[in-house]
Structure formats: C-alpha cells, structure tokens
Amino acid sequence: MTSSTESVDAKLHRKIAIDLFNHTWALIERQDRTPDDDAEMVNAAHTSRWHWSRSAGCEPKNLAIAEWQISHVYAISQRAEPARHHARQSLQICRKHGLGDYLLAYAYEALARGAAVAGDDVDCEEWLEKAWAAAQEVGDPQTRERLETDLGSVRSR
C-alpha cells in the first residue's frame, strides 16, 4: 500500500514529466534555437524521462517515448553517439514489452536519424527500411502520416 505522500509525489512526478516533455517539444519546434536552447532542450528531455520513471501510472510506452525524445534532441543537436544510445534504449523497451505500432516505428526512426547524424549511411538505410516497414503497420492514419513525414526528413541535417 502506498502512502498518500507517495501518491501525491507520483502525481507530481507525472505532471512535471508531461510539462517538461511539452517544453522540450516547444524547443524542438523552434527555428531559431541557440546553443543555450539546445542545452536546455537536452536537459529538459532527460529530466522529463527521470520524472516519468517515478510517475503515477507510468507504462513502458511512456519510457519508450521519453527515450525517443532524448534521442531526437541529441540528433537535432548533431550529437550522434548519445542519439544512437537513447534510440537503442527506446528500441530495447519496445522489444522487452512487446510494443509495436508507432512506438516501434519511431524507435527505428530514431536509430536511422542517429546513424544519419553519425554519417553512417549503411546503418541509416537499414534502420529506415525497418521504420518504413513498421510504418505500414501503424493503425492510425494521422500518426502514420506524421511518421512518414518524419522518416522523409531523416537525411536532412
């Protein structure tokens, strides 16, 4: 049985995780990001992931998405090694928990994007093939369309 303090803390962790995820997303979408913004983006993504792991109702999908976001911020910051590391973490969570659909497709997308940043064309192509195949299995048409747009942008650095 959890105490009321633990319950409140878990709810607060969830709120903070969501707020930081959304803040990170706002930074991702900024066209005029500075190096300081990039650092803030990376820190916010990591902190969001940490709070998710302690939040009420956290599911493996939340952690897979958080790892994807961390990978993405490193990729758009041109930091290949950590982008690839967190992409592998996202894929590992998907595989361990049998997560498919867009979660698996985006894990592959992150691996392809990390490989592209590293200049590893062979790995990039292999992961893109898996991502495109997984995208065909995504049930929601809007999610599939967004994913296909994101896959089309992998090689644009």
LINJOBEL-V244418 format. One record per residue. SS is DSSP state (H for helix, E for strand, L for the rest). Layout:
SS / SS
This chain:
L / L / L / H / H / H / H / H / H / H / H / H / H / H / H / H / H / H / H / H / H / H / H / H / H / H / H / H / H / L / L / L / L / L / H / H / H / H / H / H / H / H / H / H / H / H / H / H / H / H / H / H / L / L / L / L / L / L / L / H / H / H / H / H / H / H / H / H / H / H / H / H / H / H / H / H / L / L / L / H / H / H / H / H / H / H / H / H / H / H / H / H / H / H / H / H / H / L / L / L / H / H / H / H / H / H / H / H / H / H / H / H / H / H / H / H / H / H / L / L / H / H / H / H / H / H / H / H / H / H / H / H / H / H / H / L / L / L / L / L / H / H / H / H / H / H / H / H / H / H / H / H / L / L / L / L / L
